[in-house]
């Protein structure tokens, strides 16, 4: 499976999901601005999602990513302190 690497160089599932969420919202904004596309007999219509739905979608994924990074950094720092104290 394809995972994006974070700034620490580790494969990061939450960062991958956050980037996918950002791509989905960006694509929806783009397609929603087109509204209708017609090519010969083929007609496609797109409708954008509400700003509140976009915010909820992005906030959940980016919030989970930031929280996990904060937790990783906190416990890594605590482990380093414990090693230095021993």
KAMO-V480365 format. One record per helix or strand. SS is the DSSP state (@ for helix, = for strand). FROM is the first residue (numbers start at 1). TO is the last residue. If there is no record, write none. Layout:
ss->[SS & SS]
from->[FROM & FROM]
to->[TO & TO]
//
This chain:
ss->[= & = & @ & = & = & @]
from->[4 & 11 & 13 & 36 & 42 & 51]
to->[5 & 12 & 34 & 39 & 45 & 85]
//
